[in-house]
Amino acid sequence: MSDQAATTNSPSNLVVQCPQCKKPVHWNERYPHRPFCSQRCQQLDFGEWATEKNTIAGASVISDDDEWQSE
């Protein structure tokens, strides 16, 4: 494997899209909120999950009628 191939495939050269705004994000220390471009995009995404705008497809494991049991 050549040095150039190793550098090209290294995680520090990886560029992904921010899941929120689609801006390019380099996978390195310059972007501490990766895969998001900023803390704002990270918080917007978290808010969508918290308000259940985003969900994972499938049947719920816990029903809303289930009661929590403390030990």
Backbone as a ProteinNet text record, in pm:
[ID]
protein_1_A
[PRIMARY]
MSDQAATTNSPSNLVVQCPQCKKPVHWNERYPHRPFCSQRCQQLDFGEWATEKNTIAGASVISDDDEWQSE
[TERTIARY]
85.2	0	89.6	60.5	142.9	106.2	197.1	170.7	52.2	36.8	-74.7	-207.4	-217	-340.8	-375	-276	-300.9	-351.5	-295.4	-337.2	-478.6	-510.1	-640.8	-751.1	-724	-825.5	-827.6	-741.5	-737	-859.3	-907.5	-1026.3	-1013.5	-891.2	-875.6	-905.6	-903.7	-935.4	-1078.2	-1153.5	-1291.2	-1378.7	-1460.9	-1554	-1694.8	-1781	-1920	-2010.4	-2138.7	-2235	-2295.6	-2313.2	-2383.6	-2525.3	-2571	-2705.2	-2816.1	-2788	-2889.4	-2895.2	-2780.9	-2781	-2710.9	-2649.9	-2582.8	-2452.4	-2395.5	-2264.8	-2157.6	-2045.5	-1937.9	-1869	-1840.4	-1774.5	-1652.6	-1534.7	-1413.1	-1404	-1374.3	-1371.5	-1237.4	-1225	-1101.7	-1134.3	-1031.1	-1050.7	-1105.8	-1098.6	-1152.5	-1305.1	-1367.8	-1513.2	-1545.1	-1542.9	-1563.4	-1705.7	-1799.9	-1938.3	-1972.7	-1869.8	-1893.6	-1981	-2070.3	-2083.6	-2155	-2186.9	-2252.6	-2147.1	-2185.9	-2091	-2077.3	-2175.3	-2173.5	-2257.1	-2242.5	-2323.5	-2471.4	-2498.9	-2637.2	-2704.9	-2639.2	-2696.9	-2712.9	-2617.1	-2625	-2747.6	-2770.4	-2883.6	-3016.6	-3021	-3143.6	-3180	-3079.2	-3103	-3151.6	-3088	-3129.9	-3275.4	-3311.6	-3449.2	-3549.4	-3511.9	-3601.8	-3623.2	-3518.7	-3533.8	-3613.9	-3588.6	-3656.3	-3805.9	-3845.1	-3987.8	-4050.7	-3974.5	-4016.6	-4053.6	-3995.7	-4008.4	-3929.3	-3814.9	-3735.8	-3766	-3785	-3806.6	-3738.4	-3722.3	-3669.2	-3788.6	-3795.4	-3907.8	-3914.1	-4036	-4055.4	-4152.2	-4189.4	-4282.4	-4212.2	-4284.6	-4229.6	-4206.1	-4095	-4063.4	-4141	-4158.5	-4230.5	-4357.4	-4467.7	-4595	-4611.9	-4689.4	-4717.6	-4796.7	-4864.5	-4943.2	-4860	-4739.2	-4651.7	-4614	-4610.4	-4571	-4427	-4352.8	-4215.1	-4212.7	-4120.2	-4105.5	-3970.3	-3972.5	-3845.5	-3800.2	-3671.7	-3616.9	-3602
-117.5	0	123.6	218.2	338.7	434.5	527.9	627.9	714.8	745	828.6	757.9	629.8	555.1	549.9	531.1	526.1	660.4	769.8	902.8	932.9	895.4	923.2	850.2	730.9	651.2	670.9	755.4	773.1	850.7	824.9	892.4	1044.4	1097.8	1242.4	1311	1236.8	1293	1264.1	1195	1160.3	1285.1	1304.3	1416.6	1359.5	1397.5	1353.1	1475.9	1453.3	1562.9	1572.7	1694.6	1716.3	1661.6	1574.5	1517.2	1622.4	1736.4	1839	1936.7	1996.9	2103.8	2064.5	1947.5	1892.3	1962.1	2046	2106.2	1998.6	2012.2	1913.6	1924.4	1810.3	1804.1	1713.3	1766.3	1686.1	1611.5	1482.5	1398.9	1416.9	1530.5	1558	1647.1	1685.6	1761.4	1902.1	1950.7	2083.3	2085.2	1969.9	1957.6	1869.1	1925.3	1844.1	1787.8	1839.2	1792.3	1694.3	1642.1	1552	1434.8	1389.2	1416.7	1548.5	1626.8	1755.9	1863.7	1969.4	2077.2	2172	2175	2269.4	2216.5	2283.1	2246.2	2275.6	2380.7	2415	2300.2	2247.3	2136	2012.3	1989.5	1875.7	1888.8	2008.9	2031	2025.4	2075	2063.9	1917.7	1835.9	1693.1	1626.2	1660.1	1603.3	1640.5	1765.7	1810.1	1732.3	1697.9	1618.8	1478.9	1421.6	1290	1302.1	1406.5	1423.1	1445.7	1514.4	1539.4	1429.9	1325.7	1210	1244.4	1353.2	1381.5	1276.3	1235.7	1124.3	1001.1	889.7	763.4	651.3	538.4	419.4	331.4	288.7	207.7	75.9	29.8	-98.9	-87.3	-200.5	-205.2	-159.7	-89.7	-43	-161.2	-160.7	-267	-244.7	-119	-84.5	-9.4	-53.5	10.7	132.1	230.4	346.9	306.6	191.7	144.7	69.1	28.2	-44	48.4	-7.6	71.1	37.6	139.2	120.3	57.2	-32.3	-97.3	-58.3	-9.8	23.2	-96.5	-109.4	-225.6	-194.2
0	0	0	-85.6	-93	19.6	48.5	152.3	115.8	-12.3	-55.7	-32.4	-60.9	-39.4	108.3	193.6	337.4	387.3	336.1	377.9	328.8	206.7	147.9	223.7	272.2	340.3	491.2	544.1	689	736.6	857.1	908.6	912.4	927.3	935.5	802.3	692.4	561.8	518.6	599.9	567.4	572.4	472.2	469.3	459.6	553.4	555.5	550.5	527.6	530.2	669.1	716.2	842.7	825.4	914.6	901	907.3	965.8	984.1	866.6	830.8	729	599.6	596.9	478.6	439.8	526.9	499.5	511.1	438.2	452.2	588.6	647.7	778.7	764.5	792.7	791	923.2	915.2	1035.3	1105.4	1178.5	1252.4	1372.4	1445.1	1569.4	1545.2	1422.3	1390.6	1406.8	1395.5	1409.3	1530.9	1650.9	1771	1783.9	1706.9	1716.2	1604.3	1536	1423.6	1463.9	1382.8	1241.2	1209.4	1310.1	1287.5	1265.4	1192.9	1165.4	1283.8	1371.8	1483.1	1598.8	1713	1829.2	1801.7	1726.6	1692.9	1617.8	1514	1438	1525.7	1614.6	1706	1797.5	1849.3	1939	1865.2	1742.3	1662.5	1639.9	1609.2	1588.6	1717.1	1828.6	1956.9	1987.2	1959.5	1982.2	1899.5	1776.5	1691.5	1748.8	1805.8	1869.1	1998.5	2076.5	2205.1	2187.9	2081.5	2057.1	1971.2	1943.8	1865.8	1722.3	1668.9	1526.9	1448.9	1504.7	1450.4	1534	1468.8	1538.9	1462.1	1527.3	1463	1428.4	1303.8	1257.7	1333.7	1357.5	1422.4	1538	1589.4	1702.6	1829.6	1913.6	2040	2133.6	2202.3	2297.3	2426.5	2464.6	2586.7	2547.8	2597.4	2570.5	2661.7	2617.4	2701.5	2826.1	2821.3	2935.5	3038.3	3001.2	3094.5	3209	3328.8	3444.4	3481	3522.5	3564	3702	3721.9	3851.5	3909.3	4031.4	4096.7	4177.6	4188.6	4263.1	4408.2
[MASK]
+++++++++++++++++++++++++++++++++++++++++++++++++++++++++++++++++++++++

